[in-house]
Amino acid sequence: MVIPSTVGQFTGLLDKNGTRIFEGDIVKSPRTEIKYLVEWNAIYCMFQGVKIHFRLILDNPSEVIGNIHDNPKLLEENNANAPQ
């Protein structure tokens, strides 16, 4: 059964492994190992990765490692290790 509130919009992008990136996915940047939540930015009409005050323009070679609905702890780990 699909829960409608957990369905995210396809961004039209693929990660480094060819996995489709959806709104609500959590992606990891290979350069920094920081995890980002994929969100829609209505001001700039674009999908972006968001983490506290950091933004990631989604492009290869990001890697999908989960999503906010099934793996919310991935972002909690991020926040615990973030510099203050």
Secondary structure, DSSP 8 states (H G I E B T S, - for coil): ---GGG---EEEEE-TTS-EEETTEEEE-TTT--EEEEEEETTTTEEEEEETTEEE---TT-EEEEETTT-THHHHHHHHTS--
